[in-house]
């Protein structure tokens, strides 16, 4: 797949014209650089020349080349070739990774071809070799990440690809702005130019692996267990957050929680939305591990029931890390409502999803339920602005939480406002009770699904 895609990509007219236009633009910039060197250009001129170099290279390598991957899978579907490719021994993962690697190889080829132009900056004030090497490395990582997003977008419907194009346009505008104004760009790259900067490169690699796995899952047959890989990535994220919560500082933990918590949230919600897959071959693999294998099957096989077990596992790890940090900072009472409401908000739509087992757009339904749960917060805000007795309908008293206590996502937003100690305690109890009610409502179907999972593994009880 890699050889095929790379040969077709390099021979395409789009790649050839992109390469020629880039070389022409950098040749003009090189002429300007030499003229500036002969005229003894000042520091501002040097920064502008360097900024334009990184802007041109960034737009080409970071956006133009990766975006060619937006037709990687879509073109196979239009030509009815995807089913033929599946008939070979190539799995969905190998297909996606092959197309992604071909795109990344083209970006590396174009980037390496521009290195001679970077040497010319020595003539106008010198080059920070280590800093420019870090910039170059981060540029290639950014290109690889954009290529992964493009390949994933190629597996989605056309309207979703249009949305990706809009996001890419915003990214392109931000990149040009920061690159031409070289001072902010230098400040950004300086953060990653320290000795620990190389370690931060593991973060985009993690995101790339997650996006590629999502793309492979979009085109994979049901017999491939992609829930295993995605949930393993989620466990890695939860492990990093837990380790930082137990050993790291408050600022480091906050940064880690944002970076690794976002993909973990996506993986957890997706696990709750998965349909069970009744394929014995997928489950019997876990039977080889005995009791440990059956426990692993209860976490890593597709389905909302095992997804609930996974969410409980990673949620417990994250909650423990957050509470340890809160206790160290002396804010345990204020953080406890956030923990209980966060858990309740994630699983809140699950009973409604079980009422419609054949619903196709499960993700859309999940989002709609969450958005509708914010309506009480809007109602309370309107009532609190009304005079007289109407005001009492929106509040239980000064500093209380009002009607939002029954809706976890609205309660989370309410906590961001000015909430008294009594209101925080009410929201803590509310989050705990909502979680308990949801677990009670899904208890019977959850046990039924888990018994079926163990039956397929070969070591559990049948219904």
C-alpha positions as CSV (number, residue, x, y, z in Angstrom):
1,X,0.0,0.0,0.0
2,X,2.8,2.4,0.8
3,X,4.7,1.8,-2.4
4,X,1.5,2.1,-4.5
5,X,0.3,5.3,-2.9
6,X,3.8,6.9,-2.9
7,X,4.3,6.1,-6.6
8,X,0.9,7.5,-7.5
9,X,1.3,10.6,-5.3
10,X,4.7,11.6,-6.6
11,X,3.7,11.1,-10.3
12,X,0.5,13.2,-9.8
13,X,0.3,16.7,-11.3
14,X,-0.7,18.2,-8.0
15,X,2.5,17.1,-6.3
16,X,4.7,18.2,-9.2
17,X,3.1,21.7,-9.4
18,X,3.2,22.1,-5.6
19,X,6.9,21.2,-5.6
20,X,7.7,23.6,-8.5
21,X,5.8,26.5,-7.1
22,X,7.5,26.0,-3.7
23,X,10.9,26.0,-5.3
24,X,10.1,29.2,-7.3
25,X,8.8,31.0,-4.2
26,X,11.9,30.0,-2.2
27,X,14.2,31.0,-5.1
28,X,12.7,34.5,-5.1
29,X,13.1,34.6,-1.3
30,X,16.7,33.5,-1.7
31,X,17.4,36.4,-4.2
32,X,15.9,38.8,-1.7
33,X,18.1,37.3,1.0
34,X,21.2,37.8,-1.0
35,X,20.3,41.4,-1.9
36,X,19.6,42.1,1.8
37,X,22.9,40.6,2.8
38,X,24.7,42.8,0.3
39,X,23.0,45.9,1.7
40,X,23.7,44.9,5.3
41,X,20.1,44.4,6.3
42,X,19.1,45.1,9.9
43,X,17.7,42.7,12.5
44,X,14.1,43.4,11.5
45,X,14.8,42.6,7.9
46,X,16.4,39.3,9.0
47,X,13.4,38.3,11.1
48,X,11.0,39.1,8.2
49,X,13.0,37.0,5.8
50,X,13.1,34.1,8.3
51,X,9.4,34.5,9.0
52,X,8.5,34.3,5.3
53,X,10.7,31.2,4.9
54,X,8.9,29.3,7.6
55,X,5.5,30.6,6.5
56,X,6.0,29.3,2.9
57,X,7.4,26.0,4.2
58,X,4.7,25.7,6.8
59,X,1.8,26.3,4.3
60,X,3.2,23.8,1.8
61,X,4.5,21.0,4.1
62,X,2.0,21.6,7.0
63,X,-1.2,22.1,5.0
64,X,-1.1,21.7,1.2
65,X,0.7,18.3,1.1
66,X,-1.3,16.8,4.0
67,X,-4.6,18.0,2.6
68,X,-4.1,15.8,-0.5
69,X,-5.0,12.9,1.8
70,X,-8.6,14.1,2.1
71,X,-9.4,11.9,-1.0
72,X,-7.4,8.9,0.1
73,X,-10.3,6.7,1.2
74,X,-13.0,8.6,-0.6
75,X,-11.3,8.0,-4.0
76,X,-11.2,4.2,-3.3
77,X,-14.9,4.2,-2.5
78,X,-15.8,6.2,-5.6
79,X,-13.9,3.8,-7.8
80,X,-15.4,0.8,-5.9
81,X,-11.8,-0.3,-5.1
82,X,-12.1,-0.4,-1.3
83,X,-13.9,-3.8,-1.3
84,X,-11.2,-5.2,-3.6
85,X,-8.4,-4.0,-1.3
86,X,-10.2,-5.6,1.7
87,X,-10.1,-9.0,-0.2
88,X,-6.3,-8.9,0.2
89,X,-4.5,-9.6,3.4
90,X,-4.4,-5.9,4.2
91,X,-6.3,-5.0,7.3
92,X,-8.1,-1.7,7.7
93,X,-5.2,-0.4,9.9
94,X,-2.6,-1.3,7.3
95,X,-4.6,0.4,4.5
96,X,-5.0,3.6,6.5
97,X,-1.4,3.6,7.8
98,X,-0.1,3.0,4.3
99,X,-1.9,5.9,2.8
100,X,-0.8,8.1,5.7
101,X,2.8,7.1,5.4
102,X,2.8,7.9,1.7
103,X,1.5,11.4,2.5
104,X,4.1,11.9,5.2
105,X,6.9,10.7,2.9
106,X,5.9,13.3,0.3
107,X,5.9,16.0,2.9
108,X,9.4,14.9,4.1
109,X,10.7,14.9,0.5
110,X,9.5,18.4,-0.1
111,X,10.8,19.6,3.3
112,X,14.3,18.2,2.7
113,X,14.4,19.8,-0.7
114,X,14.1,23.2,0.9
115,X,17.0,22.9,3.4
116,X,19.6,24.6,1.1
117,X,17.5,27.8,1.2
118,X,17.7,27.7,5.0
119,X,21.5,27.8,4.8
120,X,21.3,31.2,3.1
121,X,20.1,32.7,6.4
122,X,23.7,32.5,7.6
123,X,24.4,35.4,5.2
124,X,21.9,37.7,7.0
125,X,22.8,37.1,10.6
126,X,23.3,33.4,11.3
127,X,21.1,30.5,12.2
128,X,20.3,28.9,15.5
129,X,21.0,25.3,14.4
130,X,19.3,23.6,17.4
131,X,16.3,25.9,17.3
132,X,15.8,25.5,13.6
133,X,16.2,21.7,13.9
134,X,13.4,21.8,16.6
135,X,11.3,23.9,14.3
136,X,11.9,21.6,11.4
137,X,11.0,18.5,13.6
138,X,7.8,20.1,14.9
139,X,6.8,21.1,11.4
140,X,7.1,17.6,10.2
141,X,5.2,16.3,13.2
142,X,2.5,18.9,12.5
143,X,2.4,17.8,8.9
144,X,2.0,14.2,10.0
145,X,-0.8,15.1,12.3
146,X,-2.6,17.1,9.6
147,X,-2.1,14.1,7.2
148,X,-3.8,11.8,9.8
149,X,-6.7,14.2,10.1
150,X,-7.0,14.4,6.3
151,X,-7.0,10.6,6.0
152,X,-9.7,10.3,8.7
153,X,-11.8,13.0,7.0
154,X,-11.6,11.0,3.8
155,X,-13.5,8.2,5.6
156,X,-16.4,10.6,6.5
157,X,-19.2,11.9,4.4
158,X,-18.6,14.9,2.1
159,X,-20.4,17.4,4.4
160,X,-18.0,16.6,7.2
161,X,-15.0,17.0,5.0
162,X,-16.3,20.5,4.2
163,X,-16.2,21.3,7.9
164,X,-12.6,20.0,8.1
165,X,-11.7,22.4,5.3
166,X,-13.1,25.3,7.3
167,X,-11.0,24.4,10.3
168,X,-7.9,24.0,8.1
169,X,-8.5,27.5,6.7
170,X,-8.4,29.0,10.2
171,X,-5.2,27.1,11.0
172,X,-3.6,28.3,7.8
173,X,-4.4,31.9,8.7
174,X,-3.0,31.5,12.2
175,X,0.1,29.9,10.8
176,X,0.8,32.7,8.4
177,X,0.2,35.3,11.0
178,X,2.6,33.7,13.5
179,X,5.2,32.8,11.0
180,X,5.5,36.2,9.3
181,X,5.6,37.9,12.7
182,X,8.6,35.9,13.7
183,X,8.8,37.0,17.3
184,X,5.7,35.1,18.4
185,X,6.7,32.1,16.4
186,X,10.2,32.1,17.9
187,X,8.6,32.3,21.4
188,X,6.4,29.3,20.7
189,X,9.3,27.2,19.4
190,X,11.5,28.3,22.3
191,X,9.1,26.5,24.6
192,X,10.0,23.2,22.9
193,X,13.7,24.0,22.3
194,X,14.7,23.0,25.8
195,X,16.1,19.6,26.6
196,X,12.6,18.5,27.6
197,X,11.1,19.7,24.3
198,X,11.9,16.4,22.6
199,X,9.7,14.6,25.2
200,X,6.7,16.8,24.2
201,X,6.9,15.3,20.8
202,X,5.2,12.2,22.3
203,X,2.0,14.2,22.5
204,X,1.3,14.7,18.8
205,X,2.4,11.1,18.2
206,X,-0.3,9.9,20.6
207,X,-2.9,12.1,18.8
208,X,-1.8,10.8,15.5
209,X,-2.2,7.2,16.7
210,X,-5.7,8.0,18.0
211,X,-6.8,9.7,14.7
212,X,-5.4,6.9,12.5
213,X,-7.1,4.3,14.7
214,X,-10.4,6.2,14.3
215,X,-9.9,6.2,10.6
216,X,-9.2,2.5,10.5
217,X,-12.3,1.8,12.6
218,X,-14.4,3.7,10.1
219,X,-13.6,1.4,7.2
220,X,-13.0,-1.9,9.2
221,X,-15.3,-4.9,9.0
222,X,-17.0,-5.9,12.2
223,X,-14.7,-8.8,12.8
224,X,-11.8,-6.4,13.6
225,X,-11.7,-5.4,17.3
226,X,-10.7,-1.7,17.1
227,X,-12.3,-1.1,20.5
228,X,-9.2,-2.9,22.0
229,X,-6.7,-0.5,20.5
230,X,-8.7,2.7,21.2
231,X,-9.3,1.7,24.8
232,X,-5.6,0.8,25.3
233,X,-4.7,4.3,24.1
234,X,-7.3,5.6,26.6
235,X,-5.6,3.6,29.4
236,X,-2.3,5.2,28.5
237,X,-3.8,8.7,28.7
238,X,-5.4,7.8,32.1
239,X,-2.1,6.4,33.3
240,X,-0.2,9.6,32.4
241,X,-2.8,11.7,34.1
242,X,-2.8,9.5,37.2
243,X,1.0,9.6,37.5
244,X,1.1,13.3,37.1
245,X,-1.6,13.7,39.7
246,X,0.3,11.7,42.2
247,X,3.8,13.0,41.6
248,X,3.5,16.3,39.6
249,X,3.0,19.9,40.5
250,X,-0.4,21.7,40.2
251,X,0.5,23.5,36.9
252,X,2.0,20.3,35.3
253,X,-1.1,18.3,36.3
254,X,-3.5,21.0,34.9
255,X,-1.6,20.9,31.5
256,X,-1.5,17.1,31.5
257,X,-5.2,16.9,32.3
258,X,-6.1,19.1,29.3
259,X,-3.7,17.5,26.8
260,X,-4.5,13.8,27.7
261,X,-8.0,14.3,29.1
262,X,-9.5,15.5,25.8
263,X,-8.7,12.3,23.8
264,X,-9.7,10.2,26.9
265,X,-13.1,11.9,27.0
266,X,-13.7,11.2,23.3
267,X,-12.6,7.6,23.7
268,X,-14.9,7.2,26.7
269,X,-18.0,8.7,25.1
270,X,-17.4,6.6,22.0
271,X,-17.2,3.5,24.1
272,X,-20.6,4.2,25.6
273,X,-22.1,4.7,22.1
274,X,-20.7,1.4,20.6
275,X,-23.1,-1.4,19.5
276,X,-22.3,-4.9,20.8
277,X,-20.7,-7.1,18.1
278,X,-21.8,-10.8,18.4
279,X,-18.8,-12.4,16.7
280,X,-17.4,-15.4,18.6
281,X,-14.0,-15.3,17.0
282,X,-13.4,-11.8,18.3
283,X,-14.2,-12.9,21.9
284,X,-12.6,-16.3,22.0
285,X,-9.2,-14.7,21.7
286,X,-9.5,-13.6,25.3
287,X,-10.3,-17.1,26.5
288,X,-6.7,-18.0,26.1
289,X,-5.8,-15.9,29.1
290,X,-8.1,-17.7,31.5
291,X,-9.6,-15.6,34.2
292,X,-7.4,-12.6,33.3
293,X,-8.6,-12.9,29.6
294,X,-12.2,-12.9,30.7
295,X,-11.7,-9.8,32.7
296,X,-10.0,-8.2,29.7
297,X,-12.9,-9.2,27.5
298,X,-15.2,-7.3,29.9
299,X,-13.2,-4.1,29.2
300,X,-11.8,-4.4,25.6
301,X,-14.5,-6.0,23.5
302,X,-16.9,-3.7,21.5
303,X,-20.2,-2.7,23.1
304,X,-21.7,-0.1,25.4
305,X,-21.7,-2.5,28.4
306,X,-18.0,-3.1,28.2
307,X,-17.6,0.6,27.4
308,X,-19.3,1.4,30.7
309,X,-16.7,-0.8,32.5
310,X,-13.9,1.0,30.7
311,X,-15.3,4.4,31.6
312,X,-15.6,3.4,35.3
313,X,-12.0,2.2,35.2
314,X,-10.4,5.3,33.7
315,X,-12.9,7.6,35.5
316,X,-11.8,6.1,38.8
317,X,-8.1,6.7,38.0
318,X,-8.7,10.3,36.9
319,X,-10.9,11.0,39.9
320,X,-8.3,9.8,42.2
321,X,-5.6,11.9,40.6
322,X,-7.8,15.0,40.7
323,X,-8.7,14.5,44.4
324,X,-5.1,14.0,45.3
325,X,-4.2,17.3,43.7
326,X,-7.2,19.0,45.2
327,X,-6.3,17.8,48.7
328,X,-2.7,19.0,48.3
329,X,-4.0,22.5,47.2
330,X,-6.5,22.6,50.0
331,X,-9.5,22.8,47.6
332,X,-11.0,19.3,48.1
333,X,-14.5,20.6,49.1
334,X,-14.7,22.8,45.9
335,X,-13.5,20.0,43.6
336,X,-15.7,17.2,44.8
337,X,-18.8,18.5,43.0
338,X,-16.9,18.8,39.8
339,X,-15.9,15.1,40.1
340,X,-19.4,13.8,40.8
341,X,-21.1,16.0,38.2
342,X,-18.5,15.1,35.5
343,X,-19.2,11.4,36.0
344,X,-22.9,12.0,35.9
345,X,-22.8,14.2,32.8
346,X,-20.8,11.6,30.8
347,X,-23.3,8.7,31.5
348,X,-26.5,10.9,31.7
349,X,-27.8,10.1,28.1
350,X,-27.1,6.4,28.4
351,X,-30.6,5.3,29.6
352,X,-32.2,7.3,26.8
353,X,-29.9,5.6,24.2
354,X,-31.0,2.2,25.5
355,X,-34.6,3.1,24.7
356,X,-33.7,3.4,21.0
357,X,-31.4,0.4,20.4
358,X,-31.7,0.7,16.6
359,X,-30.9,4.4,16.4
360,X,-28.2,5.0,13.8
361,X,-27.0,8.5,14.7
362,X,-26.1,7.6,18.3
363,X,-23.5,10.3,18.5
364,X,-25.8,13.0,17.3
365,X,-28.5,11.9,19.8
366,X,-25.9,12.0,22.6
367,X,-25.0,15.6,21.8
368,X,-28.7,16.6,21.5
369,X,-29.4,15.2,25.0
370,X,-26.5,17.0,26.4
371,X,-27.5,20.3,24.8
372,X,-31.1,20.0,26.0
373,X,-29.8,19.4,29.5
374,X,-28.5,23.0,29.4
375,X,-32.0,24.4,28.9
376,X,-32.7,24.5,32.7
377,X,-29.7,26.7,33.2
378,X,-31.1,29.1,30.6
379,X,-34.5,29.0,32.3
380,X,-33.0,29.7,35.7
381,X,-31.0,32.6,34.3
382,X,-34.1,34.2,32.8
383,X,-36.2,33.6,35.9
384,X,-33.5,35.2,38.1
385,X,-33.7,38.4,36.0
386,X,-37.5,38.6,36.5
387,X,-38.9,40.8,39.4
388,X,-41.2,39.7,42.2
389,X,-42.4,36.2,43.0
390,X,-41.1,34.8,39.6
391,X,-37.6,35.1,41.0
392,X,-38.2,32.4,43.6
393,X,-39.0,29.8,40.9
394,X,-35.4,30.0,39.6
395,X,-33.6,29.7,43.0
396,X,-33.8,27.9,46.3
397,X,-32.3,30.8,48.1
398,X,-29.3,33.0,48.1
399,X,-26.3,31.2,46.6
400,X,-28.3,28.1,45.9
401,X,-28.3,26.1,42.6
402,X,-32.0,26.1,41.7
403,X,-33.4,23.8,39.1
404,X,-30.1,23.0,37.5
405,X,-29.3,20.5,40.2
406,X,-31.1,17.7,38.3
407,X,-29.0,18.1,35.1
408,X,-25.3,17.4,35.5
409,X,-23.9,19.4,32.6
410,X,-25.9,22.4,33.6
411,X,-24.7,21.9,37.1
412,X,-21.1,21.9,35.9
413,X,-21.6,25.3,34.2
414,X,-23.3,26.6,37.3
415,X,-20.3,25.7,39.4
416,X,-18.2,28.0,37.3
417,X,-20.3,30.9,38.6
418,X,-20.6,32.3,42.0
419,X,-21.9,29.3,44.1
420,X,-21.9,29.2,47.8
421,X,-20.7,26.4,50.0
422,X,-24.3,25.2,50.4
423,X,-24.8,25.2,46.6
424,X,-21.6,23.2,46.1
425,X,-22.7,20.6,48.6
426,X,-26.1,20.4,46.9
427,X,-24.5,19.9,43.5
428,X,-22.1,17.2,44.9
429,X,-25.1,15.3,46.3
430,X,-27.0,15.8,43.0
431,X,-24.1,14.4,40.9
432,X,-23.9,11.4,43.2
433,X,-27.6,10.7,43.1
434,X,-27.9,11.1,39.3
435,X,-25.0,8.7,38.9
436,X,-26.7,6.2,41.2
437,X,-30.1,6.6,39.3
438,X,-28.4,6.1,35.9
439,X,-26.6,2.9,37.1
440,X,-29.9,1.6,38.6
441,X,-31.7,2.2,35.3
442,X,-29.1,0.5,33.1
443,X,-28.3,-2.3,35.6
444,X,-30.5,-5.1,34.1
445,X,-29.5,-4.5,30.4
446,X,-25.9,-4.1,31.4
447,X,-25.9,-7.5,33.2
448,X,-27.5,-9.1,30.2
449,X,-24.9,-7.7,27.8
450,X,-22.1,-8.8,30.1
451,X,-23.4,-12.3,30.4
452,X,-23.6,-12.5,26.6
453,X,-20.0,-11.2,26.3
454,X,-18.8,-13.9,28.7
455,X,-20.8,-16.5,26.8
456,X,-19.1,-15.6,23.6
457,X,-15.7,-15.7,25.3
458,X,-16.5,-19.3,26.4
459,X,-16.2,-18.9,30.1
460,X,-19.3,-17.2,31.3
461,X,-22.9,-18.0,32.1
462,X,-25.6,-18.0,29.5
463,X,-28.9,-16.3,29.8
